[in-house]
């Protein structure tokens, strides 16, 4: 990549670059013991799903990975050369497809390339409005902290004022995320993170707790919020406002701004709680779509995050950013 020293990227997103392989073949749910609406890592017994999807007549390849989706969503509403994405890929045609997709949508790719490795993939089975995600990280989990110090990436970190990290990345890259957060927070820059999936608070609680003190904004959906609430021992994890309040009041590194927690709830209202007013949750109704207008729910949370973070970069208020 070539950094734009005169026009530095304002938003840096870091995560797991994946190529989504999509099909609507619902029989794969039973074959691989999958829930209709979930996000998991593939077990050894589930690795055959990628070949099955490759042979599906309706297969579609889409550039994916939660942070990469969010980066492209933010780029959609931002001026050119505002968003850069950092992650690890293999030296294969899947990585080329990801670069091409990012370039088309205005995102600069700042990949660490692992020679001889395969780029990560995500099997996506859509049934009705549901989507089941089955991920194999491959090269994505080989990210090295030293990449943050490379000439181009270090310049992007120095120039950016907003940073976005997914919980998925913390499952293997917590040391890299911590270094990035310490640098950005120390310079008073804005850090947003996403809980990403219910298994992250349950199985990577320590890693999540390592990064949460640096987060100015925390995003998640109702399932992720309930998972965090259960892991934290809250009396009613289904009380989304109470979960958001608890997250907002966790210890914070940069006290110059409050922490804001945003919980989306599908077709229901969105809950927003600020540590500045933790007992006054803000409820935002959403404009519901008819069943005919909904294709599927794949990437909906990432799209919301992209619009929200992009809005912040544009200087929008939280009210305005939620509505984007």
C-alpha positions as CSV (number, residue, x, y, z in Angstrom):
1,X,0.0,0.0,0.0
2,X,1.0,3.6,-0.4
3,X,0.1,5.9,2.5
4,X,-1.3,9.3,1.9
5,X,0.8,11.5,4.1
6,X,-1.0,14.7,3.0
7,X,-4.4,13.1,3.5
8,X,-4.1,10.5,6.3
9,X,-6.8,7.9,6.7
10,X,-9.1,8.9,9.6
11,X,-10.4,5.5,10.4
12,X,-8.3,2.4,11.0
13,X,-10.1,-1.0,11.3
14,X,-8.3,-4.2,12.4
15,X,-9.7,-7.7,12.3
16,X,-9.8,-11.1,10.5
17,X,-10.0,-10.8,6.7
18,X,-12.3,-13.6,5.4
19,X,-13.8,-14.5,2.1
20,X,-17.5,-15.3,2.7
21,X,-18.8,-18.4,0.8
22,X,-22.6,-18.1,0.7
23,X,-25.4,-20.6,0.0
24,X,-29.0,-21.0,0.9
25,X,-28.7,-24.8,1.2
26,X,-30.4,-25.3,4.6
27,X,-29.6,-29.1,4.6
28,X,-26.1,-28.1,5.6
29,X,-27.4,-27.0,9.0
30,X,-28.4,-30.5,10.0
31,X,-25.4,-32.1,8.3
32,X,-22.9,-30.0,10.3
33,X,-25.0,-29.5,13.5
34,X,-25.4,-25.8,13.1
35,X,-28.0,-23.3,14.5
36,X,-29.9,-21.3,11.9
37,X,-28.7,-18.0,13.3
38,X,-25.2,-18.2,14.9
39,X,-21.5,-17.5,14.5
40,X,-19.0,-20.1,15.4
41,X,-15.5,-21.4,14.6
42,X,-15.4,-24.6,12.5
43,X,-14.5,-27.7,14.4
44,X,-12.5,-30.5,12.7
45,X,-15.8,-32.3,12.0
46,X,-17.2,-29.2,10.3
47,X,-14.3,-28.5,7.9
48,X,-16.0,-30.3,5.1
49,X,-18.6,-27.6,4.9
50,X,-16.3,-25.4,2.7
51,X,-16.1,-28.0,0.0
52,X,-19.9,-28.6,0.2
53,X,-20.6,-24.9,-0.2
54,X,-18.0,-24.7,-3.1
55,X,-20.1,-27.3,-4.9
56,X,-23.5,-25.6,-4.2
57,X,-25.2,-24.4,-7.4
58,X,-26.1,-21.0,-5.8
59,X,-22.7,-20.2,-4.2
60,X,-21.7,-16.6,-4.0
61,X,-18.3,-15.2,-2.9
62,X,-18.4,-12.0,-0.9
63,X,-15.5,-10.2,0.8
64,X,-16.1,-10.6,4.5
65,X,-14.8,-10.5,8.0
66,X,-16.7,-8.3,10.5
67,X,-14.2,-5.5,10.7
68,X,-13.6,-5.5,7.0
69,X,-17.4,-5.3,6.4
70,X,-17.6,-2.4,8.9
71,X,-14.7,-0.6,7.1
72,X,-16.5,-0.8,3.8
73,X,-19.7,0.3,5.4
74,X,-18.0,3.4,6.8
75,X,-16.2,4.1,3.5
76,X,-19.6,4.2,1.8
77,X,-20.5,7.4,3.7
78,X,-17.1,8.9,4.0
79,X,-15.0,10.8,1.5
80,X,-12.3,8.9,-0.5
81,X,-9.1,7.8,1.3
82,X,-10.6,7.9,4.8
83,X,-10.6,4.2,5.7
84,X,-7.7,1.7,6.0
85,X,-8.1,-2.0,7.0
86,X,-5.4,-4.1,8.7
87,X,-5.3,-7.9,9.0
88,X,-3.5,-11.0,7.8
89,X,-4.0,-13.0,4.6
90,X,-2.4,-15.7,2.6
91,X,-0.7,-15.3,-0.7
92,X,-3.6,-16.7,-2.8
93,X,-6.4,-15.7,-5.1
94,X,-8.8,-15.3,-2.1
95,X,-6.6,-12.4,-0.8
96,X,-6.6,-10.8,-4.3
97,X,-10.4,-11.0,-4.3
98,X,-10.5,-9.2,-0.9
99,X,-8.1,-6.5,-2.1
100,X,-10.2,-5.9,-5.2
101,X,-13.4,-5.7,-3.2
102,X,-11.9,-3.2,-0.8
103,X,-10.5,-1.1,-3.6
104,X,-13.9,-1.0,-5.3
105,X,-15.5,0.3,-2.1
106,X,-12.9,2.8,-1.1
107,X,-11.0,0.9,1.6
108,X,-7.2,0.7,1.6
109,X,-5.9,-2.8,2.4
110,X,-2.9,-2.9,4.7
111,X,-2.5,-6.7,4.9
112,X,0.3,-8.7,6.4
113,X,0.8,-11.5,3.9
114,X,1.8,-15.0,5.0
115,X,3.6,-16.9,2.3
116,X,2.3,-20.4,1.7
117,X,-0.8,-19.9,3.8
118,X,-4.5,-19.8,2.8
119,X,-6.7,-16.7,3.4
120,X,-9.4,-17.2,5.9
121,X,-13.0,-18.2,4.9
122,X,-16.5,-18.1,6.3
123,X,-19.2,-20.4,5.3
124,X,-22.5,-18.6,5.3
125,X,-25.8,-20.6,5.2
126,X,-28.8,-18.3,4.7
127,X,-32.3,-19.6,5.5
128,X,-35.1,-17.1,5.4
129,X,-33.9,-14.1,7.4
130,X,-31.4,-16.2,9.3
131,X,-27.7,-16.7,8.7
132,X,-25.4,-19.2,10.2
133,X,-21.7,-18.4,10.0
134,X,-18.9,-21.0,10.2
135,X,-15.4,-19.6,10.2
136,X,-11.9,-21.0,9.6
137,X,-9.4,-18.3,10.2
138,X,-6.4,-19.9,8.4
139,X,-3.9,-17.0,7.8
140,X,-6.1,-14.5,9.7
141,X,-5.0,-15.9,13.1
142,X,-1.3,-15.5,12.2
143,X,-1.3,-11.7,12.5
144,X,1.9,-10.4,14.1
145,X,2.2,-7.4,16.3
146,X,5.3,-6.3,14.4
147,X,3.1,-5.5,11.5
148,X,1.8,-2.5,13.4
149,X,5.4,-1.1,13.4
150,X,5.9,-1.5,9.6
151,X,6.4,1.8,7.8
152,X,3.0,2.0,6.1
153,X,0.9,0.8,9.0
154,X,2.7,2.9,11.6
155,X,2.0,6.0,9.4
156,X,-1.7,5.0,9.2
157,X,-1.9,4.6,13.0
158,X,-0.2,8.0,13.5
159,X,-2.6,9.7,11.1
160,X,-5.9,8.0,12.1
161,X,-8.1,9.5,14.8
162,X,-10.6,6.7,15.0
163,X,-10.0,3.0,15.6
164,X,-12.3,0.0,15.3
165,X,-11.5,-3.5,16.7
166,X,-13.7,-6.6,16.7
167,X,-14.0,-9.2,19.5
168,X,-13.2,-11.8,16.9
169,X,-9.7,-10.4,16.6
170,X,-9.1,-10.7,20.3
171,X,-9.3,-14.5,20.2
172,X,-5.8,-14.5,18.8
173,X,-4.5,-10.9,18.5
174,X,-5.0,-9.4,22.0
175,X,-1.4,-8.4,22.3
176,X,-1.6,-6.5,19.0
177,X,-4.9,-4.9,19.9
178,X,-3.5,-3.9,23.3
179,X,-0.5,-2.2,21.7
180,X,-2.8,-0.4,19.2
181,X,-5.2,0.7,22.0
182,X,-2.4,1.9,24.3
183,X,-1.0,4.1,21.5
184,X,-4.3,5.4,20.4
185,X,-5.7,6.0,23.8
186,X,-2.5,7.7,25.0
187,X,-2.9,10.2,22.1
188,X,-6.6,10.8,23.1
189,X,-8.0,9.2,20.0
190,X,-11.3,7.4,19.7
191,X,-11.5,3.6,20.1
192,X,-14.6,1.6,19.3
193,X,-14.9,-2.2,19.7
194,X,-17.6,-4.8,18.9
195,X,-18.5,-7.8,21.1
196,X,-18.8,-9.7,17.7
197,X,-20.5,-13.0,18.8
198,X,-21.9,-14.7,21.9
199,X,-18.9,-17.0,22.2
200,X,-16.5,-14.1,22.6
201,X,-17.7,-13.0,26.1
202,X,-18.1,-16.6,27.1
203,X,-14.8,-18.1,25.9
204,X,-12.5,-15.0,25.6
205,X,-13.6,-13.1,28.6
206,X,-10.0,-12.3,29.8
207,X,-9.0,-11.0,26.4
208,X,-12.1,-8.8,26.2
209,X,-11.5,-7.4,29.7
210,X,-8.0,-6.5,28.6
211,X,-9.2,-4.2,25.8
212,X,-12.5,-2.9,27.2
213,X,-10.8,-0.3,29.4
214,X,-9.6,1.5,26.2
215,X,-13.0,1.4,24.5
216,X,-14.9,4.7,24.1
217,X,-17.7,2.9,22.2
218,X,-18.8,-0.7,22.6
219,X,-21.2,-2.2,20.1
220,X,-23.1,-5.5,20.2
221,X,-26.4,-7.2,19.5
222,X,-28.9,-8.6,22.0
223,X,-27.4,-12.1,22.0
224,X,-23.9,-10.8,22.6
225,X,-25.1,-8.5,25.3
226,X,-26.9,-11.4,27.0
227,X,-23.7,-13.5,26.7
228,X,-21.6,-10.8,28.3
229,X,-24.2,-10.4,31.1
230,X,-24.1,-14.1,31.8
231,X,-20.4,-14.2,31.9
232,X,-20.3,-11.1,34.2
233,X,-22.8,-12.7,36.6
234,X,-25.5,-10.1,36.1
235,X,-28.9,-11.1,37.7
236,X,-30.9,-10.6,34.5
237,X,-28.7,-10.8,31.3
238,X,-31.8,-10.2,29.2
239,X,-32.2,-6.7,30.6
240,X,-30.2,-5.1,27.8
241,X,-30.2,-1.6,29.3
242,X,-28.8,-3.1,32.6
243,X,-26.1,-4.9,30.6
244,X,-25.2,-1.8,28.7
245,X,-25.0,0.2,31.9
246,X,-22.7,-2.4,33.5
247,X,-20.3,-2.3,30.5
248,X,-20.4,1.5,30.4
249,X,-19.3,1.7,34.0
250,X,-16.3,-0.6,33.7
251,X,-12.9,1.0,34.4
252,X,-11.7,3.3,31.6
253,X,-8.3,4.4,30.5
254,X,-9.1,7.7,28.9
255,X,-11.4,9.6,31.3
256,X,-11.7,12.7,29.0
257,X,-14.8,11.2,27.4
258,X,-17.6,8.8,28.7
259,X,-18.0,5.3,27.4
260,X,-21.0,4.8,25.2
261,X,-22.5,1.3,24.8
262,X,-24.8,0.5,21.8
263,X,-27.0,-2.6,21.8
264,X,-28.9,-3.4,18.6
265,X,-31.8,-5.8,18.9
266,X,-32.8,-6.8,15.4
267,X,-36.3,-5.6,14.6
268,X,-36.6,-4.1,18.0
269,X,-35.3,-0.8,19.3
270,X,-31.7,0.0,19.8
271,X,-30.4,0.7,23.4
272,X,-27.7,3.3,24.1
273,X,-26.2,4.0,27.5
274,X,-23.5,6.5,28.3
275,X,-21.3,6.3,31.5
276,X,-22.1,10.0,31.9
277,X,-25.8,9.2,32.5
278,X,-25.8,5.5,33.2
279,X,-29.3,5.4,34.7
280,X,-30.9,7.1,31.7
281,X,-30.8,4.7,28.7
282,X,-31.7,6.1,25.4
283,X,-34.1,4.0,23.3
284,X,-34.0,4.4,19.5
285,X,-36.9,2.9,17.6
286,X,-36.0,1.5,14.2
287,X,-37.8,1.7,10.9
288,X,-39.1,-1.9,10.4
289,X,-38.9,-3.5,6.9
290,X,-41.5,-5.8,5.5
291,X,-40.5,-9.5,5.1
292,X,-40.4,-8.9,1.3
293,X,-37.8,-6.1,1.8
294,X,-35.4,-8.3,3.8
295,X,-33.0,-10.4,1.8
296,X,-31.2,-11.9,4.9
297,X,-29.6,-10.7,8.1
298,X,-26.0,-11.4,7.0
299,X,-23.8,-8.4,7.7
300,X,-26.6,-6.3,9.2
301,X,-24.6,-5.6,12.5
302,X,-21.5,-4.8,10.5
303,X,-23.5,-2.4,8.3
304,X,-24.9,-0.7,11.4
305,X,-21.4,-0.4,12.9
306,X,-20.0,1.0,9.7
307,X,-22.7,3.7,9.5
308,X,-22.3,4.5,13.2
309,X,-18.5,4.8,13.1
310,X,-18.6,6.6,9.8
311,X,-21.0,9.1,11.3
312,X,-18.6,9.7,14.2
313,X,-15.8,10.3,11.8
314,X,-18.0,12.9,10.0
315,X,-18.5,14.7,13.3
316,X,-22.1,13.6,13.8
317,X,-23.7,13.4,17.2
318,X,-24.4,10.0,18.8
319,X,-28.1,10.5,18.0
320,X,-27.3,11.2,14.3
321,X,-24.8,8.3,14.1
322,X,-27.3,5.8,15.4
323,X,-29.8,6.9,12.8
324,X,-27.4,6.5,9.8
